[in-house]
Amino acid sequence: TWVITGSFQRFTPRSLAALELEKRGAKVTSSVSKSTNFLLAGENGGSKIEKARLLEIPIIDERGFIEMLDETSNG
């Protein structure tokens, strides 16, 4: 389960990032909770970043996300 917050250079609107995740079988939700596995955080991510830190949820930036997408696309 992923949550997306902030703004991105490559994924505008953010729904493009959600589509990439869903194509790979991930679930995307709107709020951070203890059931969240990853937070995809762009610029100005706000309170969702703080909540993810408190819950010790891995925070992925846009660069790391693009690398992950490349890995899953290339097998």
N, CA, C, O and CB atoms as a CASP TS submission, in Angstrom:
PFRMAT TS
TARGET T0000
AUTHOR 0000-0000-0000
METHOD Language model
MODEL 1
PARENT N/A
ATOM      1  N   THR     1       0.846  -1.183   0.000  1.00  0.00           N
ATOM      2  CA  THR     1       0.000   0.000   0.000  1.00  0.00           C
ATOM      3  C   THR     1       0.886   1.240   0.000  1.00  0.00           C
ATOM      4  O   THR     1       1.796   1.368   0.819  1.00  0.00           O
ATOM      5  CB  THR     1      -0.959   0.002   1.222  1.00  0.00           C
ATOM      6  N   TRP     2       0.610   2.139  -0.919  1.00  0.00           N
ATOM      7  CA  TRP     2       1.377   3.374  -1.089  1.00  0.00           C
ATOM      8  C   TRP     2       0.494   4.584  -0.840  1.00  0.00           C
ATOM      9  O   TRP     2      -0.715   4.550  -1.069  1.00  0.00           O
ATOM     10  CB  TRP     2       1.990   3.445  -2.495  1.00  0.00           C
ATOM     11  N   VAL     3       1.119   5.654  -0.365  1.00  0.00           N
ATOM     12  CA  VAL     3       0.498   6.970  -0.294  1.00  0.00           C
ATOM     13  C   VAL     3       1.403   7.916  -1.060  1.00  0.00           C
ATOM     14  O   VAL     3       2.627   7.802  -0.991  1.00  0.00           O
ATOM     15  CB  VAL     3       0.282   7.446   1.198  1.00  0.00           C
ATOM     16  N   ILE     4       0.810   8.850  -1.790  1.00  0.00           N
ATOM     17  CA  ILE     4       1.567   9.809  -2.592  1.00  0.00           C
ATOM     18  C   ILE     4       1.292  11.212  -2.061  1.00  0.00           C
ATOM     19  O   ILE     4       0.143  11.585  -1.823  1.00  0.00           O
ATOM     20  CB  ILE     4       1.193   9.702  -4.108  1.00  0.00           C
ATOM     21  N   THR     5       2.370  11.989  -1.877  1.00  0.00           N
ATOM     22  CA  THR     5       2.217  13.358  -1.399  1.00  0.00           C
ATOM     23  C   THR     5       3.221  14.273  -2.081  1.00  0.00           C
ATOM     24  O   THR     5       4.273  13.824  -2.536  1.00  0.00           O
ATOM     25  CB  THR     5       2.386  13.421   0.124  1.00  0.00           C
ATOM     26  N   GLY     6       2.901  15.535  -2.150  1.00  0.00           N
ATOM     27  CA  GLY     6       3.808  16.514  -2.730  1.00  0.00           C
ATOM     28  C   GLY     6       3.666  16.643  -4.229  1.00  0.00           C
ATOM     29  O   GLY     6       2.760  16.072  -4.836  1.00  0.00           O
ATOM     30  N   SER     7       4.581  17.409  -4.824  1.00  0.00           N
ATOM     31  CA  SER     7       4.557  17.625  -6.270  1.00  0.00           C
ATOM     32  C   SER     7       5.807  17.032  -6.905  1.00  0.00           C
ATOM     33  O   SER     7       6.857  16.922  -6.271  1.00  0.00           O
ATOM     34  CB  SER     7       4.447  19.130  -6.600  1.00  0.00           C
ATOM     35  N   PHE     8       5.671  16.657  -8.160  1.00  0.00           N
ATOM     36  CA  PHE     8       6.733  15.939  -8.865  1.00  0.00           C
ATOM     37  C   PHE     8       7.014  16.583 -10.211  1.00  0.00           C
ATOM     38  O   PHE     8       6.147  17.234 -10.793  1.00  0.00           O
ATOM     39  CB  PHE     8       6.356  14.467  -9.054  1.00  0.00           C
ATOM     40  N   GLN     9       8.232  16.395 -10.699  1.00  0.00           N
ATOM     41  CA  GLN     9       8.576  16.913 -12.020  1.00  0.00           C
ATOM     42  C   GLN     9       8.060  15.993 -13.117  1.00  0.00           C
ATOM     43  O   GLN     9       7.465  16.454 -14.091  1.00  0.00           O
ATOM     44  CB  GLN     9      10.090  17.086 -12.148  1.00  0.00           C
ATOM     45  N   ARG    10       8.285  14.697 -12.959  1.00  0.00           N
ATOM     46  CA  ARG    10       7.928  13.739 -14.006  1.00  0.00           C
ATOM     47  C   ARG    10       6.465  13.290 -13.926  1.00  0.00           C
ATOM     48  O   ARG    10       5.857  12.961 -14.944  1.00  0.00           O
ATOM     49  CB  ARG    10       8.835  12.528 -13.920  1.00  0.00           C
ATOM     50  N   PHE    11       5.922  13.279 -12.746  1.00  0.00           N
ATOM     51  CA  PHE    11       4.574  12.750 -12.538  1.00  0.00           C
ATOM     52  C   PHE    11       3.602  13.881 -12.205  1.00  0.00           C
ATOM     53  O   PHE    11       3.210  14.073 -11.054  1.00  0.00           O
ATOM     54  CB  PHE    11       4.574  11.695 -11.412  1.00  0.00           C
ATOM     55  N   THR    12       3.228  14.618 -13.242  1.00  0.00           N
ATOM     56  CA  THR    12       2.267  15.713 -13.102  1.00  0.00           C
ATOM     57  C   THR    12       1.147  15.468 -14.089  1.00  0.00           C
ATOM     58  O   THR    12       1.393  15.494 -15.295  1.00  0.00           O
ATOM     59  CB  THR    12       2.937  17.111 -13.340  1.00  0.00           C
ATOM     60  N   PRO    13      -0.047  15.238 -13.644  1.00  0.00           N
ATOM     61  CA  PRO    13      -0.490  15.222 -12.254  1.00  0.00           C
ATOM     62  C   PRO    13      -0.006  13.972 -11.512  1.00  0.00           C
ATOM     63  O   PRO    13       0.478  13.014 -12.114  1.00  0.00           O
ATOM     64  CB  PRO    13      -2.009  15.306 -12.193  1.00  0.00           C
ATOM     65  N   ARG    14      -0.153  14.016 -10.195  1.00  0.00           N
ATOM     66  CA  ARG    14       0.292  12.895  -9.345  1.00  0.00           C
ATOM     67  C   ARG    14      -0.370  11.588  -9.706  1.00  0.00           C
ATOM     68  O   ARG    14       0.179  10.518  -9.443  1.00  0.00           O
ATOM     69  CB  ARG    14       0.020  13.199  -7.894  1.00  0.00           C
ATOM     70  N   SER    15      -1.530  11.659 -10.297  1.00  0.00           N
ATOM     71  CA  SER    15      -2.246  10.433 -10.668  1.00  0.00           C
ATOM     72  C   SER    15      -1.418   9.572 -11.624  1.00  0.00           C
ATOM     73  O   SER    15      -1.640   8.364 -11.714  1.00  0.00           O
ATOM     74  CB  SER    15      -3.597  10.781 -11.313  1.00  0.00           C
ATOM     75  N   LEU    16      -0.472  10.176 -12.334  1.00  0.00           N
ATOM     76  CA  LEU    16       0.412   9.384 -13.203  1.00  0.00           C
ATOM     77  C   LEU    16       1.267   8.431 -12.374  1.00  0.00           C
ATOM     78  O   LEU    16       1.501   7.294 -12.786  1.00  0.00           O
ATOM     79  CB  LEU    16       1.317  10.311 -14.047  1.00  0.00           C
ATOM     80  N   ALA    17       1.729   8.876 -11.228  1.00  0.00           N
ATOM     81  CA  ALA    17       2.501   7.999 -10.336  1.00  0.00           C
ATOM     82  C   ALA    17       1.605   6.886  -9.809  1.00  0.00           C
ATOM     83  O   ALA    17       2.025   5.731  -9.732  1.00  0.00           O
ATOM     84  CB  ALA    17       3.114   8.806  -9.155  1.00  0.00           C
ATOM     85  N   ALA    18       0.374   7.231  -9.448  1.00  0.00           N
ATOM     86  CA  ALA    18      -0.563   6.213  -8.957  1.00  0.00           C
ATOM     87  C   ALA    18      -0.828   5.166 -10.031  1.00  0.00           C
ATOM     88  O   ALA    18      -0.902   3.975  -9.727  1.00  0.00           O
ATOM     89  CB  ALA    18      -1.890   6.863  -8.512  1.00  0.00           C
ATOM     90  N   LEU    19      -0.969   5.591 -11.278  1.00  0.00           N
ATOM     91  CA  LEU    19      -1.186   4.642 -12.369  1.00  0.00           C
ATOM     92  C   LEU    19      -0.009   3.684 -12.520  1.00  0.00           C
ATOM     93  O   LEU    19      -0.203   2.488 -12.734  1.00  0.00           O
ATOM     94  CB  LEU    19      -1.421   5.387 -13.679  1.00  0.00           C
ATOM     95  N   GLU    20       1.209   4.208 -12.408  1.00  0.00           N
ATOM     96  CA  GLU    20       2.396   3.346 -12.502  1.00  0.00           C
ATOM     97  C   GLU    20       2.397   2.303 -11.389  1.00  0.00           C
ATOM     98  O   GLU    20       2.729   1.142 -11.624  1.00  0.00           O
ATOM     99  CB  GLU    20       3.687   4.190 -12.436  1.00  0.00           C
ATOM    100  N   LEU    21       2.029   2.712 -10.189  1.00  0.00           N
ATOM    101  CA  LEU    21       1.972   1.774  -9.065  1.00  0.00           C
ATOM    102  C   LEU    21       0.885   0.727  -9.270  1.00  0.00           C
ATOM    103  O   LEU    21       1.114  -0.465  -9.065  1.00  0.00           O
ATOM    104  CB  LEU    21       1.730   2.527  -7.756  1.00  0.00           C
ATOM    105  N   GLU    22      -0.286   1.173  -9.670  1.00  0.00           N
ATOM    106  CA  GLU    22      -1.405   0.250  -9.852  1.00  0.00           C
ATOM    107  C   GLU    22      -1.144  -0.739 -10.974  1.00  0.00           C
ATOM    108  O   GLU    22      -1.577  -1.888 -10.891  1.00  0.00           O
ATOM    109  CB  GLU    22      -2.681   1.019 -10.135  1.00  0.00           C
ATOM    110  N   LYS    23      -0.439  -0.317 -12.029  1.00  0.00           N
ATOM    111  CA  LYS    23      -0.077  -1.238 -13.106  1.00  0.00           C
ATOM    112  C   LYS    23       0.786  -2.380 -12.585  1.00  0.00           C
ATOM    113  O   LYS    23       0.797  -3.472 -13.154  1.00  0.00           O
ATOM    114  CB  LYS    23       0.659  -0.493 -14.220  1.00  0.00           C
ATOM    115  N   ARG    24       1.502  -2.121 -11.507  1.00  0.00           N
ATOM    116  CA  ARG    24       2.397  -3.124 -10.928  1.00  0.00           C
ATOM    117  C   ARG    24       1.763  -3.846  -9.741  1.00  0.00           C
ATOM    118  O   ARG    24       2.439  -4.585  -9.024  1.00  0.00           O
ATOM    119  CB  ARG    24       3.697  -2.470 -10.495  1.00  0.00           C
ATOM    120  N   GLY    25       0.467  -3.630  -9.537  1.00  0.00           N
ATOM    121  CA  GLY    25      -0.263  -4.371  -8.512  1.00  0.00           C
ATOM    122  C   GLY    25      -0.340  -3.714  -7.154  1.00  0.00           C
ATOM    123  O   GLY    25      -0.848  -4.322  -6.211  1.00  0.00           O
ATOM    124  N   ALA    26       0.146  -2.491  -7.020  1.00  0.00           N
ATOM    125  CA  ALA    26       0.105  -1.810  -5.728  1.00  0.00           C
ATOM    126  C   ALA    26      -1.263  -1.179  -5.491  1.00  0.00           C
ATOM    127  O   ALA    26      -1.996  -0.873  -6.432  1.00  0.00           O
ATOM    128  CB  ALA    26       1.202  -0.739  -5.649  1.00  0.00           C
ATOM    129  N   LYS    27      -1.583  -0.995  -4.238  1.00  0.00           N
ATOM    130  CA  LYS    27      -2.786  -0.260  -3.841  1.00  0.00           C
ATOM    131  C   LYS    27      -2.335   1.137  -3.430  1.00  0.00           C
ATOM    132  O   LYS    27      -1.339   1.283  -2.721  1.00  0.00           O
ATOM    133  CB  LYS    27      -3.566  -0.989  -2.666  1.00  0.00           C
ATOM    134  N   VAL    28      -3.054   2.153  -3.866  1.00  0.00           N
ATOM    135  CA  VAL    28      -2.731   3.539  -3.517  1.00  0.00           C
ATOM    136  C   VAL    28      -3.874   4.102  -2.687  1.00  0.00           C
ATOM    137  O   VAL    28      -5.035   4.041  -3.091  1.00  0.00           O
ATOM    138  CB  VAL    28      -2.485   4.409  -4.795  1.00  0.00           C
ATOM    139  N   THR    29      -3.535   4.653  -1.519  1.00  0.00           N
ATOM    140  CA  THR    29      -4.537   5.267  -0.653  1.00  0.00           C
ATOM    141  C   THR    29      -4.170   6.734  -0.425  1.00  0.00           C
ATOM    142  O   THR    29      -3.091   7.184  -0.809  1.00  0.00           O
ATOM    143  CB  THR    29      -4.646   4.504   0.703  1.00  0.00           C
ATOM    144  N   SER    30      -5.076   7.460   0.200  1.00  0.00           N
ATOM    145  CA  SER    30      -4.869   8.901   0.343  1.00  0.00           C
ATOM    146  C   SER    30      -4.281   9.319   1.683  1.00  0.00           C
ATOM    147  O   SER    30      -3.816  10.451   1.817  1.00  0.00           O
ATOM    148  CB  SER    30      -6.158   9.606   0.142  1.00  0.00           C
ATOM    149  N   SER    31      -4.291   8.433   2.679  1.00  0.00           N
ATOM    150  CA  SER    31      -3.783   8.837   3.985  1.00  0.00           C
ATOM    151  C   SER    31      -2.796   7.814   4.541  1.00  0.00           C
ATOM    152  O   SER    31      -2.913   6.614   4.296  1.00  0.00           O
ATOM    153  CB  SER    31      -4.936   9.033   4.961  1.00  0.00           C
ATOM    154  N   VAL    32      -1.832   8.317   5.288  1.00  0.00           N
ATOM    155  CA  VAL    32      -0.802   7.482   5.911  1.00  0.00           C
ATOM    156  C   VAL    32      -1.390   6.826   7.151  1.00  0.00           C
ATOM    157  O   VAL    32      -2.007   7.485   7.987  1.00  0.00           O
ATOM    158  CB  VAL    32       0.467   8.320   6.276  1.00  0.00           C
ATOM    159  N   SER    33      -1.189   5.516   7.254  1.00  0.00           N
ATOM    160  CA  SER    33      -1.623   4.774   8.434  1.00  0.00           C
ATOM    161  C   SER    33      -0.625   3.653   8.691  1.00  0.00           C
ATOM    162  O   SER    33       0.331   3.475   7.935  1.00  0.00           O
ATOM    163  CB  SER    33      -3.071   4.207   8.250  1.00  0.00           C
ATOM    164  N   LYS    34      -0.850   2.905   9.754  1.00  0.00           N
ATOM    165  CA  LYS    34       0.083   1.821  10.057  1.00  0.00           C
ATOM    166  C   LYS    34       0.064   0.721   8.997  1.00  0.00           C
ATOM    167  O   LYS    34       0.971  -0.110   8.955  1.00  0.00           O
ATOM    168  CB  LYS    34      -0.242   1.227  11.412  1.00  0.00           C
ATOM    169  N   SER    35      -0.956   0.708   8.144  1.00  0.00           N
ATOM    170  CA  SER    35      -1.000  -0.282   7.063  1.00  0.00           C
ATOM    171  C   SER    35      -0.305   0.213   5.784  1.00  0.00           C
ATOM    172  O   SER    35      -0.230  -0.524   4.802  1.00  0.00           O
ATOM    173  CB  SER    35      -2.449  -0.641   6.753  1.00  0.00           C
ATOM    174  N   THR    36       0.198   1.444   5.789  1.00  0.00           N
ATOM    175  CA  THR    36       0.939   1.979   4.640  1.00  0.00           C
ATOM    176  C   THR    36       2.309   1.324   4.585  1.00  0.00           C
ATOM    177  O   THR    36       2.995   1.225   5.602  1.00  0.00           O
ATOM    178  CB  THR    36       1.075   3.530   4.726  1.00  0.00           C
ATOM    179  N   ASN    37       2.715   0.869   3.381  1.00  0.00           N
ATOM    180  CA  ASN    37       4.030   0.261   3.214  1.00  0.00           C
ATOM    181  C   ASN    37       5.088   1.262   2.777  1.00  0.00           C
ATOM    182  O   ASN    37       6.241   1.168   3.196  1.00  0.00           O
ATOM    183  CB  ASN    37       3.953  -0.857   2.215  1.00  0.00           C
ATOM    184  N   PHE    38       4.700   2.234   1.924  1.00  0.00           N
ATOM    185  CA  PHE    38       5.632   3.227   1.400  1.00  0.00           C
ATOM    186  C   PHE    38       4.915   4.556   1.216  1.00  0.00           C
ATOM    187  O   PHE    38       3.719   4.615   0.931  1.00  0.00           O
ATOM    188  CB  PHE    38       6.250   2.754   0.063  1.00  0.00           C
ATOM    189  N   LEU    39       5.700   5.630   1.392  1.00  0.00           N
ATOM    190  CA  LEU    39       5.225   6.967   1.068  1.00  0.00           C
ATOM    191  C   LEU    39       6.080   7.488  -0.078  1.00  0.00           C
ATOM    192  O   LEU    39       7.303   7.562   0.039  1.00  0.00           O
ATOM    193  CB  LEU    39       5.287   7.923   2.312  1.00  0.00           C
ATOM    194  N   LEU    40       5.443   7.846  -1.174  1.00  0.00           N
ATOM    195  CA  LEU    40       6.124   8.492  -2.290  1.00  0.00           C
ATOM    196  C   LEU    40       6.001   9.987  -2.054  1.00  0.00           C
ATOM    197  O   LEU    40       4.901  10.538  -2.104  1.00  0.00           O
ATOM    198  CB  LEU    40       5.517   8.063  -3.691  1.00  0.00           C
ATOM    199  N   ALA    41       7.123  10.645  -1.796  1.00  0.00           N
ATOM    200  CA  ALA    41       7.101  12.037  -1.376  1.00  0.00           C
ATOM    201  C   ALA    41       7.818  12.933  -2.366  1.00  0.00           C
ATOM    202  O   ALA    41       8.996  12.739  -2.669  1.00  0.00           O
ATOM    203  CB  ALA    41       7.722  12.180  -0.008  1.00  0.00           C
ATOM    204  N   GLY    42       7.089  13.916  -2.862  1.00  0.00           N
ATOM    205  CA  GLY    42       7.661  14.935  -3.721  1.00  0.00           C
ATOM    206  C   GLY    42       7.928  16.198  -2.927  1.00  0.00           C
ATOM    207  O   GLY    42       7.940  16.183  -1.696  1.00  0.00           O
ATOM    208  N   GLU    43       8.143  17.293  -3.645  1.00  0.00           N
ATOM    209  CA  GLU    43       8.371  18.587  -3.003  1.00  0.00           C
ATOM    210  C   GLU    43       7.130  18.992  -2.214  1.00  0.00           C
ATOM    211  O   GLU    43       6.002  18.743  -2.641  1.00  0.00           O
ATOM    212  CB  GLU    43       8.728  19.672  -4.055  1.00  0.00           C
ATOM    213  N   ASN    44       7.346  19.614  -1.069  1.00  0.00           N
ATOM    214  CA  ASN    44       6.260  20.119  -0.221  1.00  0.00           C
ATOM    215  C   ASN    44       5.282  19.022   0.189  1.00  0.00           C
ATOM    216  O   ASN    44       4.067  19.182   0.074  1.00  0.00           O
ATOM    217  CB  ASN    44       5.509  21.222  -0.943  1.00  0.00           C
ATOM    218  N   GLY    45       5.825  17.917   0.663  1.00  0.00           N
ATOM    219  CA  GLY    45       5.010  16.775   1.049  1.00  0.00           C
ATOM    220  C   GLY    45       4.186  16.976   2.300  1.00  0.00           C
ATOM    221  O   GLY    45       3.191  16.280   2.499  1.00  0.00           O
ATOM    222  N   GLY    46       4.571  17.900   3.138  1.00  0.00           N
ATOM    223  CA  GLY    46       3.761  18.268   4.291  1.00  0.00           C
ATOM    224  C   GLY    46       3.659  17.240   5.397  1.00  0.00           C
ATOM    225  O   GLY    46       4.602  16.501   5.678  1.00  0.00           O
ATOM    226  N   SER    47       2.485  17.210   6.021  1.00  0.00           N
ATOM    227  CA  SER    47       2.276  16.421   7.239  1.00  0.00           C
ATOM    228  C   SER    47       2.332  14.916   7.006  1.00  0.00           C
ATOM    229  O   SER    47       2.594  14.160   7.942  1.00  0.00           O
ATOM    230  CB  SER    47       0.953  16.775   7.848  1.00  0.00           C
ATOM    231  N   LYS    48       2.093  14.471   5.784  1.00  0.00           N
ATOM    232  CA  LYS    48       2.153  13.028   5.518  1.00  0.00           C
ATOM    233  C   LYS    48       3.574  12.498   5.717  1.00  0.00           C
ATOM    234  O   LYS    48       3.759  11.357   6.138  1.00  0.00           O
ATOM    235  CB  LYS    48       1.670  12.722   4.083  1.00  0.00           C
ATOM    236  N   ILE    49       4.565  13.319   5.418  1.00  0.00           N
ATOM    237  CA  ILE    49       5.961  12.910   5.625  1.00  0.00           C
ATOM    238  C   ILE    49       6.229  12.741   7.113  1.00  0.00           C
ATOM    239  O   ILE    49       6.841  11.758   7.531  1.00  0.00           O
ATOM    240  CB  ILE    49       6.942  13.948   5.012  1.00  0.00           C
ATOM    241  N   GLU    50       5.773  13.693   7.907  1.00  0.00           N
ATOM    242  CA  GLU    50       5.978  13.597   9.356  1.00  0.00           C
ATOM    243  C   GLU    50       5.282  12.369   9.938  1.00  0.00           C
ATOM    244  O   GLU    50       5.848  11.675  10.782  1.00  0.00           O
ATOM    245  CB  GLU    50       5.467  14.864  10.050  1.00  0.00           C
ATOM    246  N   LYS    51       4.062  12.100   9.492  1.00  0.00           N
ATOM    247  CA  LYS    51       3.333  10.938   9.998  1.00  0.00           C
ATOM    248  C   LYS    51       4.048   9.650   9.592  1.00  0.00           C
ATOM    249  O   LYS    51       4.140   8.718  10.390  1.00  0.00           O
ATOM    250  CB  LYS    51       1.878  10.935   9.473  1.00  0.00           C
ATOM    251  N   ALA    52       4.557   9.590   8.351  1.00  0.00           N
ATOM    252  CA  ALA    52       5.290   8.402   7.899  1.00  0.00           C
ATOM    253  C   ALA    52       6.542   8.197   8.745  1.00  0.00           C
ATOM    254  O   ALA    52       6.872   7.069   9.109  1.00  0.00           O
ATOM    255  CB  ALA    52       5.669   8.528   6.406  1.00  0.00           C
ATOM    256  N   ARG    53       7.230   9.278   9.053  1.00  0.00           N
ATOM    257  CA  ARG    53       8.425   9.165   9.905  1.00  0.00           C
ATOM    258  C   ARG    53       8.067   8.616  11.276  1.00  0.00           C
ATOM    259  O   ARG    53       8.752   7.735  11.794  1.00  0.00           O
ATOM    260  CB  ARG    53       9.114  10.530  10.054  1.00  0.00           C
ATOM    261  N   LEU    54       6.993   9.135  11.866  1.00  0.00           N
ATOM    262  CA  LEU    54       6.558   8.660  13.179  1.00  0.00           C
ATOM    263  C   LEU    54       6.211   7.174  13.163  1.00  0.00           C
ATOM    264  O   LEU    54       6.474   6.457  14.129  1.00  0.00           O
ATOM    265  CB  LEU    54       5.356   9.463  13.651  1.00  0.00           C
ATOM    266  N   LEU    55       5.622   6.718  12.061  1.00  0.00           N
ATOM    267  CA  LEU    55       5.229   5.309  11.940  1.00  0.00           C
ATOM    268  C   LEU    55       6.355   4.439  11.347  1.00  0.00           C
ATOM    269  O   LEU    55       6.176   3.239  11.139  1.00  0.00           O
ATOM    270  CB  LEU    55       3.973   5.195  11.068  1.00  0.00           C
ATOM    271  N   GLU    56       7.508   5.060  11.083  1.00  0.00           N
ATOM    272  CA  GLU    56       8.674   4.369  10.519  1.00  0.00           C
ATOM    273  C   GLU    56       8.359   3.702   9.176  1.00  0.00           C
ATOM    274  O   GLU    56       8.761   2.567   8.921  1.00  0.00           O
ATOM    275  CB  GLU    56       9.185   3.322  11.504  1.00  0.00           C
ATOM    276  N   ILE    57       7.639   4.426   8.335  1.00  0.00           N
ATOM    277  CA  ILE    57       7.292   3.963   6.990  1.00  0.00           C
ATOM    278  C   ILE    57       8.359   4.468   6.028  1.00  0.00           C
ATOM    279  O   ILE    57       8.703   5.649   6.068  1.00  0.00           O
ATOM    280  CB  ILE    57       5.863   4.458   6.561  1.00  0.00           C
ATOM    281  N   PRO    58       8.892   3.609   5.165  1.00  0.00           N
ATOM    282  CA  PRO    58       9.904   4.064   4.204  1.00  0.00           C
ATOM    283  C   PRO    58       9.364   5.179   3.310  1.00  0.00           C
ATOM    284  O   PRO    58       8.250   5.105   2.791  1.00  0.00           O
ATOM    285  CB  PRO    58      10.384   2.891   3.341  1.00  0.00           C
ATOM    286  N   ILE    59      10.193   6.217   3.148  1.00  0.00           N
ATOM    287  CA  ILE    59       9.828   7.361   2.315  1.00  0.00           C
ATOM    288  C   ILE    59      10.697   7.323   1.060  1.00  0.00           C
ATOM    289  O   ILE    59      11.925   7.326   1.141  1.00  0.00           O
ATOM    290  CB  ILE    59      10.007   8.720   3.091  1.00  0.00           C
ATOM    291  N   ILE    60      10.046   7.287  -0.091  1.00  0.00           N
ATOM    292  CA  ILE    60      10.722   7.197  -1.378  1.00  0.00           C
ATOM    293  C   ILE    60      10.587   8.548  -2.078  1.00  0.00           C
ATOM    294  O   ILE    60       9.487   9.092  -2.179  1.00  0.00           O
ATOM    295  CB  ILE    60      10.128   6.039  -2.255  1.00  0.00           C
ATOM    296  N   ASP    61      11.713   9.090  -2.563  1.00  0.00           N
ATOM    297  CA  ASP    61      11.633  10.336  -3.320  1.00  0.00           C
ATOM    298  C   ASP    61      11.430  10.024  -4.801  1.00  0.00           C
ATOM    299  O   ASP    61      11.433   8.858  -5.197  1.00  0.00           O
ATOM    300  CB  ASP    61      12.910  11.194  -3.111  1.00  0.00           C
ATOM    301  N   GLU    62      11.256  11.057  -5.612  1.00  0.00           N
ATOM    302  CA  GLU    62      10.948  10.852  -7.027  1.00  0.00           C
ATOM    303  C   GLU    62      12.068  10.094  -7.742  1.00  0.00           C
ATOM    304  O   GLU    62      11.800   9.204  -8.549  1.00  0.00           O
ATOM    305  CB  GLU    62      10.708  12.197  -7.714  1.00  0.00           C
ATOM    306  N   ARG    63      13.295  10.438  -7.452  1.00  0.00           N
ATOM    307  CA  ARG    63      14.427   9.759  -8.095  1.00  0.00           C
ATOM    308  C   ARG    63      14.440   8.263  -7.770  1.00  0.00           C
ATOM    309  O   ARG    63      14.608   7.426  -8.657  1.00  0.00           O
ATOM    310  CB  ARG    63      15.754  10.402  -7.655  1.00  0.00           C
ATOM    311  N   GLY    64      14.261   7.943  -6.488  1.00  0.00           N
ATOM    312  CA  GLY    64      14.214   6.546  -6.081  1.00  0.00           C
ATOM    313  C   GLY    64      13.042   5.802  -6.697  1.00  0.00           C
ATOM    314  O   GLY    64      13.151   4.628  -7.051  1.00  0.00           O
ATOM    315  N   PHE    65      11.924   6.497  -6.822  1.00  0.00           N
ATOM    316  CA  PHE    65      10.737   5.904  -7.432  1.00  0.00           C
ATOM    317  C   PHE    65      10.989   5.574  -8.901  1.00  0.00           C
ATOM    318  O   PHE    65      10.628   4.495  -9.370  1.00  0.00           O
ATOM    319  CB  PHE    65       9.536   6.850  -7.301  1.00  0.00           C
ATOM    320  N   ILE    66      11.605   6.502  -9.620  1.00  0.00           N
ATOM    321  CA  ILE    66      11.921   6.261 -11.028  1.00  0.00           C
ATOM    322  C   ILE    66      12.866   5.070 -11.164  1.00  0.00           C
ATOM    323  O   ILE    66      12.712   4.259 -12.077  1.00  0.00           O
ATOM    324  CB  ILE    66      12.547   7.518 -11.668  1.00  0.00           C
ATOM    325  N   GLU    67      13.835   4.961 -10.269  1.00  0.00           N
ATOM    326  CA  GLU    67      14.742   3.803 -10.287  1.00  0.00           C
ATOM    327  C   GLU    67      13.975   2.512 -10.042  1.00  0.00           C
ATOM    328  O   GLU    67      14.234   1.502 -10.697  1.00  0.00           O
ATOM    329  CB  GLU    67      15.851   3.965  -9.231  1.00  0.00           C
ATOM    330  N   MET    68      13.036   2.537  -9.108  1.00  0.00           N
ATOM    331  CA  MET    68      12.227   1.345  -8.838  1.00  0.00           C
ATOM    332  C   MET    68      11.398   0.965 -10.049  1.00  0.00           C
ATOM    333  O   MET    68      11.284  -0.215 -10.379  1.00  0.00           O
ATOM    334  CB  MET    68      11.315   1.575  -7.633  1.00  0.00           C
ATOM    335  N   LEU    69      10.821   1.953 -10.712  1.00  0.00           N
ATOM    336  CA  LEU    69      10.024   1.675 -11.913  1.00  0.00           C
ATOM    337  C   LEU    69      10.894   1.080 -13.016  1.00  0.00           C
ATOM    338  O   LEU    69      10.476   0.151 -13.706  1.00  0.00           O
ATOM    339  CB  LEU    69       9.339   2.958 -12.417  1.00  0.00           C
ATOM    340  N   ASP    70      12.091   1.609 -13.180  1.00  0.00           N
ATOM    341  CA  ASP    70      12.999   1.078 -14.187  1.00  0.00           C
ATOM    342  C   ASP    70      13.362  -0.367 -13.901  1.00  0.00           C
ATOM    343  O   ASP    70      13.433  -1.184 -14.820  1.00  0.00           O
ATOM    344  CB  ASP    70      14.255   1.922 -14.260  1.00  0.00           C
ATOM    345  N   GLU    71      13.595  -0.692 -12.623  1.00  0.00           N
ATOM    346  CA  GLU    71      13.917  -2.060 -12.244  1.00  0.00           C
ATOM    347  C   GLU    71      12.780  -3.013 -12.540  1.00  0.00           C
ATOM    348  O   GLU    71      13.012  -4.117 -13.034  1.00  0.00           O
ATOM    349  CB  GLU    71      14.267  -2.126 -10.784  1.00  0.00           C
ATOM    350  N   THR    72      11.548  -2.605 -12.247  1.00  0.00           N
ATOM    351  CA  THR    72      10.424  -3.499 -12.496  1.00  0.00           C
ATOM    352  C   THR    72      10.109  -3.606 -13.974  1.00  0.00           C
ATOM    353  O   THR    72       9.575  -4.622 -14.420  1.00  0.00           O
ATOM    354  CB  THR    72       9.201  -3.027 -11.744  1.00  0.00           C
ATOM    355  N   SER    73      10.429  -2.578 -14.739  1.00  0.00           N
ATOM    356  CA  SER    73      10.189  -2.630 -16.199  1.00  0.00           C
ATOM    357  C   SER    73      11.206  -3.502 -16.904  1.00  0.00           C
ATOM    358  O   SER    73      10.908  -4.121 -17.926  1.00  0.00           O
ATOM    359  CB  SER    73      10.224  -1.225 -16.800  1.00  0.00           C
ATOM    360  N   ASN    74      12.418  -3.547 -16.349  1.00  0.00           N
ATOM    361  CA  ASN    74      13.498  -4.304 -16.991  1.00  0.00           C
ATOM    362  C   ASN    74      13.628  -5.721 -16.455  1.00  0.00           C
ATOM    363  O   ASN    74      14.558  -6.444 -16.814  1.00  0.00           O
ATOM    364  CB  ASN    74      14.808  -3.581 -16.811  1.00  0.00           C
ATOM    365  N   GLY    75      12.710  -6.110 -15.610  1.00  0.00           N
ATOM    366  CA  GLY    75      12.708  -7.478 -15.107  1.00  0.00           C
ATOM    367  C   GLY    75      13.554  -7.613 -13.913  1.00  0.00           C
ATOM    368  O   GLY    75      13.667  -8.705 -13.357  1.00  0.00           O
TER
END
